[in-house]
Amino acid sequence: MRDRGRGTMAEIAAAQLPVPLRVTRQVLAWFEPADHARARFAAERFPVFLLENGDGVFYGFPADADGVKVAKHHHLDEAVDADHYDRAISATDEAVIRIALKAHLPDADGRSSPPKPAFTP
């Protein structure tokens, strides 16, 4: 949304901040746990998590109806225009997240629900 030729609403808001702002694209994905492990990923047993390995920082949440929610912090480190960015999710996007599942949560590395893009300032 443009405001009388002064830029997008995000650009206007960013210009008013006393520090630089870099908006990056994030991808969140939900993965179905293996049947034998489903109960282990329920909210009452599985915590919100943050882990770091040689591939980066990953975070996630217990399973809901869509599965275990997982993302990589700074995903591919893509700076984007908050008002106009590609929201399509690629196989590469999903593969980046699956790295953490394969290494640390293999029982959560099941079928994925459609991932959802987001952006973070």
C-alpha positions as CSV (number, residue, x, y, z in Angstrom):
1,M,0.0,0.0,0.0
2,R,1.4,3.4,-1.1
3,D,0.9,6.6,0.9
4,R,0.7,9.5,-1.5
5,G,3.9,8.7,-3.3
6,R,6.1,8.6,-0.2
7,G,6.6,4.8,-0.4
8,T,5.0,1.7,1.0
9,M,3.6,1.6,4.5
10,A,6.5,-0.6,5.6
11,E,9.0,1.9,4.1
12,I,7.3,4.8,5.9
13,A,7.3,2.9,9.2
14,A,10.9,1.8,8.8
15,A,12.0,5.4,8.0
16,Q,10.7,6.5,11.4
17,L,12.8,3.9,13.4
18,P,16.1,5.1,14.9
19,V,17.9,1.9,13.7
20,P,18.2,0.2,10.3
21,L,15.6,-2.3,9.5
22,R,16.1,-5.4,7.3
23,V,13.0,-7.5,6.6
24,T,13.8,-11.1,5.8
25,R,11.6,-13.9,4.3
26,Q,10.8,-16.8,6.7
27,V,9.2,-20.1,5.8
28,L,7.2,-22.1,8.4
29,A,6.3,-25.7,7.7
30,W,4.2,-28.3,9.4
31,F,5.3,-32.0,9.4
32,E,3.3,-35.0,10.3
33,P,4.9,-37.1,12.9
34,A,5.2,-40.9,12.5
35,D,2.2,-42.8,13.8
36,H,4.3,-44.5,16.5
37,A,5.6,-41.2,17.7
38,R,2.6,-38.9,17.4
39,A,1.9,-38.7,21.2
40,R,5.5,-37.6,21.9
41,F,5.0,-34.5,19.8
42,A,1.7,-33.4,21.6
43,A,1.8,-30.1,23.4
44,E,1.6,-31.7,26.8
45,R,4.8,-33.7,26.1
46,F,6.8,-31.8,23.5
47,P,8.2,-28.3,24.2
48,V,8.6,-25.3,22.0
49,F,12.3,-25.6,20.9
50,L,15.2,-23.7,19.6
51,L,18.3,-25.5,18.4
52,E,21.5,-24.6,16.7
53,N,23.7,-26.9,14.6
54,G,26.2,-26.4,11.8
55,D,23.3,-25.7,9.4
56,G,21.9,-22.8,11.4
57,V,19.3,-22.0,14.0
58,F,15.9,-23.8,13.9
59,Y,12.8,-23.4,16.0
60,G,9.5,-25.2,16.3
61,F,6.3,-25.9,18.2
62,P,4.4,-29.0,19.4
63,A,2.1,-30.7,17.0
64,D,-1.3,-29.3,16.3
65,A,-3.8,-30.6,13.7
66,D,-1.4,-29.8,10.9
67,G,1.7,-31.4,12.5
68,V,4.9,-30.2,14.2
69,K,5.6,-26.6,13.2
70,V,9.3,-26.0,12.3
71,A,11.3,-23.2,10.7
72,K,14.9,-22.1,10.2
73,H,15.7,-18.7,11.6
74,H,16.8,-16.4,8.8
75,H,15.7,-19.2,6.4
76,L,17.8,-18.4,3.3
77,D,18.6,-14.9,4.6
78,E,16.6,-13.3,1.8
79,A,16.0,-9.6,2.3
80,V,12.5,-8.7,0.9
81,D,10.2,-5.8,0.5
82,A,7.6,-6.4,3.2
83,D,4.8,-5.3,0.9
84,H,5.8,-7.2,-2.2
85,Y,7.7,-10.5,-1.9
86,D,7.4,-14.0,-3.4
87,R,5.1,-16.1,-1.2
88,A,5.6,-19.3,-3.2
89,I,7.2,-22.1,-1.3
90,S,9.8,-24.2,-3.2
91,A,11.1,-27.7,-2.7
92,T,14.4,-26.0,-1.6
93,D,12.5,-24.1,1.1
94,E,11.2,-27.3,2.5
95,A,14.5,-29.1,2.2
96,V,16.2,-26.4,4.2
97,I,13.8,-27.0,7.1
98,R,14.0,-30.8,6.8
99,I,17.7,-30.7,7.6
100,A,16.9,-30.2,11.3
101,L,14.2,-32.9,11.3
102,K,16.5,-35.5,9.8
103,A,19.3,-34.6,12.2
104,H,17.4,-34.1,15.4
105,L,13.7,-35.1,15.1
106,P,13.5,-37.9,12.6
107,D,10.1,-39.1,13.8
108,A,8.7,-35.7,12.8
109,D,10.1,-35.9,9.3
110,G,6.9,-37.0,7.7
111,R,4.5,-35.6,5.1
112,S,4.3,-31.9,5.1
113,S,1.3,-29.7,5.2
114,P,1.5,-26.7,2.8
115,P,4.3,-24.4,4.2
116,K,3.5,-20.8,4.9
117,P,5.8,-17.9,4.2
118,A,6.2,-15.0,6.6
119,F,8.6,-12.1,7.0
120,T,10.4,-10.8,10.0
121,P,11.9,-7.4,10.6
